[in-house]
Amino acid sequence: MARHFSLSGFPEWLPEQRLVEQHVLETLQRTFEMHGFSGIETRAVEPVSQLLSKGETSKEIYLLSRLQADQATDDAELGLHFDLTVPLARYVVENAGRLMFPFKRYQIQKVWRGERPQDGRFREFVQADVDVVGQDTLSQHHDMELPLVMVDALSTLPIPRVIVRASNRKVAQGFYEAIGITDIEGALRAIDKLDKIGEKAVAELLVADGATGEQAALALALAGITGTDASIADRVLALGARSELLETGLDELVTLVEGANELMPGSIVADLKIARGLDYYTGTVYESTMVGHEDLGSVCSGGRYDSLATDGKKTYPGVGLSIGVSRVLARVLGQPLVEPSRKVPTAVLVAVLDEDKRRVSDRVAMALRERGIPTEVSPSAAKFGKQIRYADRRGIPYVWFPGEPDSVKDIRSGDQVDADPATWAPPSEDLSPSIRMLS
Amino acid sequence: MARHFSLSGFPEWLPEQRLVEQHVLETLQRTFEMHGFSGIETRAVEPVSQLLSKGETSKEIYLLSRLQADQATDDAELGLHFDLTVPLARYVVENAGRLMFPFKRYQIQKVWRGERPQDGRFREFVQADVDVVGQDTLSQHHDMELPLVMVDALSTLPIPRVIVRASNRKVAQGFYEAIGITDIEGALRAIDKLDKIGEKAVAELLVADGATGEQAALALALAGITGTDASIADRVLALGARSELLETGLDELVTLVEGANELMPGSIVADLKIARGLDYYTGTVYESTMVGHEDLGSVCSGGRYDSLATDGKKTYPGVGLSIGVSRVLARVLGQPLVEPSRKVPTAVLVAVLDEDKRRVSDRVAMALRERGIPTEVSPSAAKFGKQIRYADRRGIPYVWFPGEPDSVKDIRSGDQVDADPATWAPPSEDLSPSIRMLS
């Protein structure tokens, strides 16, 4: 039942599917604002030099050129942003004097990646990010605040349950250093593949990178630890490694998961196999999977970065997470797992008795809209049966018949009652389309 | 007071300005849905061949290329869309079997044009479009419906009054043909410059294009006619020209303005100097200016096109209008003419007495959010004076102090009362930031 998109990697939704997307985006926005986060949007383009400052993703960038660029112009080379973090860093430095820190912002926008489209990967997709950015310092308690904002948001969406997992770079790095693994980045990248390729293959990767069999076994033992309380630290320390960095990381991680589960039981699980490929995270890292849809990979990820940006004088540490909205939507719309209660916003169709009397129907519609009832007027003065069919095909629940007196029919039940456009209203659940999960 | 944007032609707003933009976009969305229009979004890119099918704007297109495209890929050449009409035409043809006609859609998205940025012209900007598209036929009454949707939307926005003007291509074309002007397109383009260059210069243009002095004078006389009732037809016919096309156009225009002003007095003015540069309009055309800001040019324009698209078997006639949201916003934010009542969504800041007691404040915040009150917790356990200053700088109206009992202070009045997070609520006008026009 998955849609075929006319341009591979560029999803587009039918109007009734867009109702689901709108509901998701509005729910995210409302939740983020409920937590005091300010919405911003950044332009879609950045200078290529800015985009390339993270080398790893360079091949995914779409460059822009003007079809008829003339010699006289001297534009910087521009590319479409591939995430919302690089633009945030630039925005924060550029507007530092006009922002207040810690700066809590959410941002819901499309991003573009020129990579080969495949299952769950798009070339154009919507991300929803929340981050808090400090000036020079940023308290550790935000490492718990940010994933809880996302837990609140995700649990309100009409999607399967999402489990948020956290780890801490300092734990892995401190541990690897203590047991003598030298290629820390390589080890993190290998561990990151655990769910995809399994323990045996990861051990082989680690050994190929220069680790001994014993070191590989210890790294895998560390990656196997999960939990929601201080016992995770005991189990890590039972593996024998010790370092200041490891202990700092364990402190941070235990504080995070204990605090989160005290406030919202079951909200966040510590899972030491989470490594995150990107090298700019410096502390806590997050990943999340949708229960029953683990094949999609992480649908909400992020972490702590000690220096999101710097302007030479000041640094801007941050912590945040990003939801892959399009990835989640493509799944729940594709199966489908959700559906809207109707295909259009309209609650009432006002019938037209005769083309000469269209103005009468227009006035009824105006009166209903003035009281917040989404209303359209029948496009033709066809036989009533045909006008009712127009409403029925779209799922519009009510058809209004001007007359003396006017009457309104619930076309689901067939009930018809006399009504006055100045006073009648549908039950509140019929005002707007609602979004429901299919069992 | 206009903002300088770090990349010329690419506007970005501060968080408090974005509150105004969000209010505008949400108001437009709500109004369009109140009239039964379905929201859609289309991908940002189209094949260049599609974009070039309207030759006139070719030089404004941004082309995409992948930074590290390999030979193996065989992608169609892509460009960023420069309006929302070309994508709509493609979307309608592509999804015709899954859409219901007449198809009423709104679409609020960014578009990109590679043109040289200047006053009120951007390279990236937001448009808000409403269109209704028929299959093979589309009733004339939609020519009145669509501008009234926009009148309803524009009058609800926190912006100066907008006057919507309408004309009809058939009137100008029929009139020009009847008086012997042969270069119809040239004459329309000349008349389109009337507000910018004045009558004398337009007459010279017309004569340079081959018109006689008398023909130029008649064309200018036609362009001088405005009104809101059937008298406009009388004044046109008094100029002596007659043709079937002219009379059809006058009928359509009089029906539109009489109907619109009967339903919503003062809503739409017929103004025969409106020509619209684009050659795909075939009947009614619309333009709108913001009172006191006529220098911005038209802020909401559109028209009727007998063939928005065709798939060989069927044609899709349409009528619609587009608001230049960024152009309007840049003006009202730049002056500024509007401001938000506070800079952040937060209604309540919960103070933290001591870093060890942060969890107590977290629980208060959760209880308030659960009842729909946007709340954040103070980022530091600094002295209360400093925490109150944090709220004050952002315009957060209330600061909550956990205690026995808890209390909440309105920092505008200084009033402080005992309060329970399970029952206290601010007045509804303090729940969210409101947007007000400055006098």
Interface residues (C-beta under 8 A of the other chain):
Chain A: S6 L7 F10 P11 E12 W13 L14 P15 E16 R18 L19 E21 Q22 E33 M34 H35 G36 F37 S38 G39 I40 E41 T42 R43 A44 V45 P47 V48 S58 K59 E60 I61 Y62 L63 L64 S65 R66 L67 Q68 A69 T73 A76 L78 G79 L80 Y91 E94 N95 R98 L99 M100 P102 K104 R105 K110 W112 G114 R116 E124 S139 H141 H142 E145 D152 G259 E262 L263 K343 V344 P345 T346 R358 R359 D362 R363 M366 R369 G372 I373 P374 T375 E376 V377 P379 S380 R393 R394 S432
Chain B: S6 L7 F10 P11 E12 W13 L14 P15 E16 R18 L19 E21 Q22 E33 M34 H35 G36 F37 S38 G39 I40 E41 T42 R43 A44 V45 P47 V48 S58 K59 E60 I61 Y62 L63 L64 S65 R66 L67 Q68 A69 T73 A76 L78 G79 L80 Y91 E94 N95 R98 L99 M100 P102 K104 R105 K110 W112 G114 R116 E124 S139 H141 H142 E145 D152 G259 E262 L263 K343 V344 P345 T346 R358 R359 D362 R363 M366 R369 G372 I373 P374 T375 E376 V377 P379 S380 R393 R394 S432
